[in-house]
Amino acid sequence: MEKCSGHSKNDYVCSTIHFKMDKEVILQIFSGGFAETPATYESIMEKLEPVVSRIRVSKVFMGMSVDRDLYARIRDYLFKNNIEFYLWLPVFAELDALRAGRPLIDFHGKDKSDYELSEREDFTFYCPNHPLNLLNVLFIFEEHFDAIGFTGVFLDKIRYASFANGLNNVLTCFCPFCQMKYNAIGFDAQVLEPSIEMLLQKKTPFGTLEYDQGRYLFDDDRWTNFFYLKNKYITEALKGLFLYFREKKYKISLDVFAPFVSEFVGQDVPELSNYVDSIKPMMYRMTNAPAGLPFELEALIQETTSKESQRQAFYNILGFNPQKQPFDLDFAVRDLFDLVHQSKAPIYPGVEFNRTRIAPVTPAYIEETIKAYAQTGIKGFVMSWNLLNAPQENIDKVIKLFS
C-alpha cells in the first residue's frame, strides 16, 4: 500500500492509485451503561457473528454493563475465533452509578457535577488528582470485571472535560488536592485570573500563535504552563492504573481525543503511548457530540472567541477549511499522520459506522474516511462506537472494504 509521502500546513497530498486494505479491524460494542439493562447475548451475536464470519476481526472492545454472564458468553465465542476481548472501562467519568466520584472544581470554586448529555452518556468529569477517584476505578474493576478473563482493558474518559462542557469545565481543576500540587511546584493558580479576563479579547483562542504536530504555541506562558500541568497530572494518574493492569497481565488500549483537542483536555498522547499496547484516537468526522471533530472544534471556538475574525484566524493557524463537509478530511489526515509518527504504540483511529441522531453515518462516508486514514501509517481501525447501532448497509460497506 502506498503511504503519504509528506505533509505541510497548507498542502497535504495523499494519493492512492492502487488501493488495497491490509489493516486490522477492531469492533466496539456498547452493551449498556452501568445502571442500565444490558444488551442481550442474542442481539449482540446477531450483529457480531456475520462480521466475524466474513472478515478478520482482531479485537473487540465491549462495555459498560456489569452482566458477568453476558461477558463470559461473548468471551467464549471470541476466544474460540482467536479474537482478543477488551473491557471498555471509563476512568474519570460515568462511574457514579457504581461509586460516587469527586468532581472537577473550576476557577471560581464551583464543582462541575451537573453536566449530562443524551445518547446515554454522562459527561460529568472527576479530578485525576483526587485519590478516591482512582480507587473507585480499581474497586469497580475488581468487584465486577476482574474474574471474567478479559485479554485487556480499553480505558475511556482518561481526561479532563472538554469545551463541550463549557469553558469553565476546561479551566479546572482547583480542588484542594490540585492546589496542593500547584503549591508544591510553585505554580500560583491566581496568575491565570488576568489571562481569563482577557481571553475573549485575544486574536485567537488562548492567543494561539501556531499549531504544529499536535502542539499549540500560545502568546501567554501562563496558558502554556497551565495546560502542561493538566497533561502532566493525567499522565501521572494513569501511570498508577497502567502498573495495576500490567501486574495483572492485561493488555492496555486507550481512547483519546484527536490531537488538535487533546492538549486542552490533559492528554499527552505521545507520552502515554510509552506505556500502552495501542491507542484509538476518536477521528469522528460525522459526529455532532463530544469527541466528534466538528463538535469539539466548534465548541472550542465558541467558548473562547467572540468575533468572526478570531474564528478565521484560528482556522488559518490550523490549516483547516470550514467549507469541506462534514469535516475537513485533509486536516484530519494531517492530524492523524502526525500522531502516528509521534506515537510509540500502534494507532487505530476510531471511525463511526453506527448511525444515530448525532452521527448520520453513510457507507460513502465510511469508505472515504477509511481509505484516507489508511494512508497515514496506522495499524488498523476501531469501527466505532457501537456495532449494535450500525445499520446493515454500513456493516456491508466495512465487510466489502476489509474482505
Stockholm file with secondary structure:
# STOCKHOLM 1.0

chainA/1-403         MEKCSGHSKNDYVCSTIHFKMDKEVILQIFSGGFAETPATYESIMEKLEPVVSRIRVSKVFMGMSVDRDLYARIRDYLFKNNIEFYLWLPVFAELDALRAGRPLIDFHGKDKSDYELSEREDFTFYCPNHPLNLLNVLFIFEEHFDAIGFTGVFLDKIRYASFANGLNNVLTCFCPFCQMKYNAIGFDAQVLEPSIEMLLQKKTPFGTLEYDQGRYLFDDDRWTNFFYLKNKYITEALKGLFLYFREKKYKISLDVFAPFVSEFVGQDVPELSNYVDSIKPMMYRMTNAPAGLPFELEALIQETTSKESQRQAFYNILGFNPQKQPFDLDFAVRDLFDLVHQSKAPIYPGVEFNRTRIAPVTPAYIEETIKAYAQTGIKGFVMSWNLLNAPQENIDKVIKLFS
#=GR chainA/1-403 SS CCCCCCCCSSCCCCCCSSCCCCCEEEEEEECCCTTSCCCCHHHHHHHHHHHHTTSCCCEEEEECCCCHHHHHHHHHHHHHTTCEEEEEEESSBSCTTTSCCCBCBBTTSCBCCCCCBTTTBCCCBBCTTCHHHHHHHHHHHHHHTGGGCCSEEEEECCSCCCGGGCHHHHSBCCSHHHHHHHHHTTCCGGGHHHHHHTGGGSSSGGGEEEEETTEEEESCHHHHHHHHHHHHHHHHHHHHHHHHHHHTTCEEEEEECCHHHHGGGTCCHHHHTTSCSEEEEBCBSSCCSTTBHHHHHHHHHHHHCCSHHHHHHHHHHHTCCTTSSSSCHHHHHHHHHHHHTTCSSCBCCEEECSCBTTBCCCHHHHHHHHHHHGGGTCCEEEEESCGGGCCHHHHHHHHHHHC
#=GC SS_cons         CCCCCCCCSSCCCCCCSSCCCCCEEEEEEECCCTTSCCCCHHHHHHHHHHHHTTSCCCEEEEECCCCHHHHHHHHHHHHHTTCEEEEEEESSBSCTTTSCCCBCBBTTSCBCCCCCBTTTBCCCBBCTTCHHHHHHHHHHHHHHTGGGCCSEEEEECCSCCCGGGCHHHHSBCCSHHHHHHHHHTTCCGGGHHHHHHTGGGSSSGGGEEEEETTEEEESCHHHHHHHHHHHHHHHHHHHHHHHHHHHTTCEEEEEECCHHHHGGGTCCHHHHTTSCSEEEEBCBSSCCSTTBHHHHHHHHHHHHCCSHHHHHHHHHHHTCCTTSSSSCHHHHHHHHHHHHTTCSSCBCCEEECSCBTTBCCCHHHHHHHHHHHGGGTCCEEEEESCGGGCCHHHHHHHHHHHC
//
